[in-house]
């Protein structure tokens, strides 16, 4: 059953390494909220029917089918006024029949060079010399997550009839109060400047799949964000001009992703 009229239910669709965890941490400070981290992403990478799960491995998240996620997201979430879902659009594209009813959809975007360089370093840390192959195999080859995000935006606007709500990571970092106020207003979420700061650590109102927790414990891939207290420009990837040697795999991925990012960027909420 979808939420009541007074309950706000919001998807924030993004690509990996796009400030989305910090954004989730910000939104989850809204009073009466609950936030779920990547339920479809978990189904896609760690569930029994995922298309991008590691080969020859027993799926560690046996409950996380796309149908199970849909059913859970349509439950009541009693006691919560806001339900925030952070997820990866590519994890459900091609299976849109499993999207839950009763949600507004929004999109968080980030410059592909910044996202992919961050992702590249993460996979090098996790997989060493096999990092390039692991990175390529983790994302859908068609659009390297950006094409799928743009495809989801088209579906939300044309098929669901919702006005697009797109917000850019750099705009958030440069104008946090303005951008969060505009984002919340567009989606009917309550806003106060108190959500711009938060306590370090894993919030108690987050739903985090076991596989995600275990990955964090092993690789600390979101430790900087978890220990943060606000949006911090100092934690971001250097600008394109300061990257002296861009790996070939990153160049290839950026070439595919950039047109999709540009399309979404042109429709984003502006700071002024």
C-alpha positions in Angstrom: 0.0 0.0 0.0 1.4 3.4 -0.9 1.8 6.1 1.8 -0.9 8.4 3.0 -1.5 11.9 1.6 0.6 13.5 4.2 3.6 11.1 3.7 6.2 12.2 1.1 7.8 9.5 -0.9 10.8 10.4 -3.0 13.3 8.5 -5.2 16.6 10.2 -5.8 18.1 8.4 -8.8 21.8 8.9 -9.6 25.0 7.4 -10.9 27.7 6.0 -8.7 30.1 8.5 -6.9 27.8 11.4 -7.5 27.5 12.9 -4.0 24.5 10.8 -3.5 25.4 9.3 -0.1 26.0 12.8 1.3 22.8 14.0 -0.2 21.0 11.0 1.4 22.5 11.9 4.7 21.3 15.5 4.3 17.7 14.5 3.4 17.6 11.9 6.2 17.9 14.6 8.8 14.4 15.8 7.9 12.3 15.1 10.9 10.2 11.9 10.7 12.1 10.6 7.7 13.4 7.1 6.8 16.0 6.5 4.1 16.8 3.3 2.2 20.2 2.9 0.4 20.1 1.4 -3.1 17.5 -1.4 -2.7 17.4 -1.9 -6.5 21.2 -1.5 -6.8 21.5 -4.3 -4.2 19.1 -6.5 -6.2 21.0 -5.9 -9.4 24.5 -6.6 -8.0 23.9 -9.0 -5.1 20.4 -10.4 -5.6 19.3 -13.7 -7.3 17.9 -12.1 -10.4 20.5 -9.3 -10.9 22.1 -8.9 -14.3 25.3 -7.4 -12.9 26.0 -9.7 -10.0 29.5 -11.2 -9.9 29.7 -14.4 -12.0 30.0 -17.8 -10.3 29.1 -16.4 -6.9 26.1 -17.3 -4.7 24.0 -14.1 -4.4 24.5 -12.9 -0.8 21.1 -11.0 -0.7 18.6 -13.8 -1.4 15.6 -11.7 -0.5 16.6 -8.8 -2.9 14.7 -9.6 -6.1 13.2 -6.6 -8.0 9.7 -7.8 -7.2 10.5 -8.1 -3.4 11.9 -4.5 -3.5 8.8 -3.2 -5.1 6.6 -4.8 -2.5 8.7 -3.5 0.4 8.7 0.0 -1.0 4.9 0.0 -1.3 4.5 -0.9 2.4 3.2 1.8 4.8 6.4 2.9 6.6 4.2 3.8 9.5 5.5 6.5 11.8 7.4 8.3 9.0 6.4 11.5 7.3 9.1 11.2 4.5 10.5 8.2 2.7 13.7 8.8 0.9 15.1 6.2 -1.5 18.6 6.6 -3.0 19.2 4.3 -5.9 20.9 3.7 -9.2 18.7 4.1 -12.3 20.5 1.4 -14.3 19.5 -1.2 -11.7 15.9 -1.2 -12.7 15.9 -0.1 -16.4 14.4 -2.8 -18.5 12.3 -3.9 -15.6 10.2 -0.8 -14.9 7.2 -2.9 -14.0 8.9 -3.3 -10.7 8.9 0.4 -9.9 6.6 1.1 -6.8 3.6 3.3 -7.0 3.2 6.4 -5.0 6.6 8.0 -5.4 7.9 11.3 -6.8 11.1 10.8 -8.8 14.2 13.1 -8.8 17.7 13.0 -10.2 21.1 13.8 -8.9 23.8 14.3 -11.6 27.5 14.9 -11.5 30.2 15.6 -14.1 31.2 12.2 -15.6 34.9 12.9 -15.3 34.6 13.6 -11.6 32.4 10.5 -11.0 34.4 8.1 -13.0 37.8 9.2 -11.6 36.4 8.7 -8.1 35.1 5.3 -9.1 38.3 4.4 -10.9 40.3 5.1 -7.7 37.9 3.1 -5.6 38.1 0.0 -7.9 41.9 0.3 -7.9 41.8 0.3 -4.1 39.5 -2.8 -4.1 40.9 -4.8 -7.0 44.5 -3.6 -7.7 45.6 -4.4 -11.2 42.2 -5.9 -12.0 40.5 -2.6 -11.2 39.9 -1.7 -14.8 38.1 -4.9 -15.6 36.2 -4.8 -12.4 35.1 -1.2 -13.0 34.0 -2.0 -16.6 32.1 -5.1 -15.5 30.3 -3.4 -12.6 28.4 -0.9 -14.8 26.0 -1.4 -17.8 28.0 -1.0 -21.0 25.3 0.8 -23.0 25.4 4.1 -21.1 27.8 3.5 -18.1 25.0 4.5 -15.8 24.5 8.0 -17.4 22.5 6.7 -20.4 20.3 4.7 -18.1 19.8 7.8 -15.9 18.7 9.8 -18.9 16.4 7.0 -20.0 14.8 7.0 -16.5 14.3 10.7 -16.7 12.5 10.3 -20.1 10.2 7.7 -18.6 9.4 9.8 -15.5 8.5 12.8 -17.6 6.7 11.1 -20.6 5.2 8.0 -19.1 4.6 9.0 -15.5 3.8 12.6 -16.3 5.9 14.0 -13.6 7.8 17.3 -13.8 11.5 16.6 -13.9 13.5 17.5 -10.8 17.2 17.4 -11.5 19.9 18.7 -9.2 23.6 18.9 -9.9 26.3 17.9 -7.4 28.5 21.0 -8.0 25.5 23.3 -7.6 24.8 21.6 -4.2 28.4 22.1 -3.1 28.5 25.7 -4.1 25.0 26.7 -3.0 23.8 24.1 -0.5 21.0 26.2 1.2 19.6 27.5 -2.1 19.7 24.1 -3.9 18.2 22.1 -1.0 15.4 24.6 -0.5 14.5 24.5 -4.2 14.8 20.7 -4.3 12.6 20.2 -1.3 10.1 22.7 -2.5 9.8 20.9 -5.9 9.0 17.6 -4.2 6.9 18.8 -1.3 9.6 17.9 1.3 9.9 20.1 4.4 13.0 22.3 4.4 14.9 24.0 7.2 18.6 25.1 7.2 19.1 22.5 10.0 19.3 19.7 7.4 22.5 21.2 6.0 24.5 19.8 8.9 24.4 16.4 10.5 26.1 14.1 13.0 28.9 11.8 11.9 28.3 8.1 11.7 25.7 5.8 10.1 22.3 7.4 10.8 19.8 5.2 12.8 17.0 5.9 10.3 18.8 4.4 7.3 17.9 1.0 5.9 21.2 -0.4 4.6 21.5 -3.9 3.0 23.9 -6.3 4.6 26.1 -6.5 1.5 26.5 -2.7 1.5 27.4 -2.7 5.1 30.0 -5.4 4.6 31.5 -3.6 1.6 31.9 -0.5 3.7 33.5 -2.4 6.5 36.0 -4.0 4.1 36.8 -1.1 1.8 35.6 2.0 3.6 34.1 3.3 0.4 31.9 5.8 2.1 33.8 6.4 5.3 34.6 10.0 4.5 30.9 10.8 3.9 29.8 9.0 7.0 32.2 11.0 9.2 31.2 14.3 7.6 29.1 17.0 9.2 28.1 18.9 6.1 28.6 19.2 2.3 32.4 19.7 1.9 33.9 20.9 -1.4 37.3 19.8 -0.2 36.3 16.2 -0.4 35.6 16.4 -4.2 37.6 15.1 -7.1 39.9 17.7 -8.6 38.7 19.5 -11.7 39.5 18.1 -15.1 42.3 20.6 -15.6 44.2 19.2 -12.6 44.1 15.6 -13.7 47.4 15.1 -15.5 46.9 11.5 -16.7 43.4 10.3 -17.3 43.2 6.5 -17.6 42.0 5.2 -21.0 39.1 3.4 -19.5 37.9 6.7 -17.9 38.2 8.5 -21.2 36.1 5.9 -22.9 33.4 6.0 -20.2 33.3 9.8 -20.2 33.0 9.9 -24.0 29.8 7.7 -23.7 28.4 9.4 -20.7 29.0 13.1 -21.4 26.1 13.6 -23.9 23.6 12.1 -21.5 24.9 14.3 -18.6 24.7 17.4 -20.8 21.1 16.6 -21.7 20.2 16.3 -18.0 22.3 19.3 -17.0 20.4 21.5 -19.4 17.2 20.6 -17.5 18.5 21.0 -13.9 17.2 23.3 -11.2 19.3 26.5 -11.4 20.9 28.1 -8.3 19.4 31.5 -9.3 
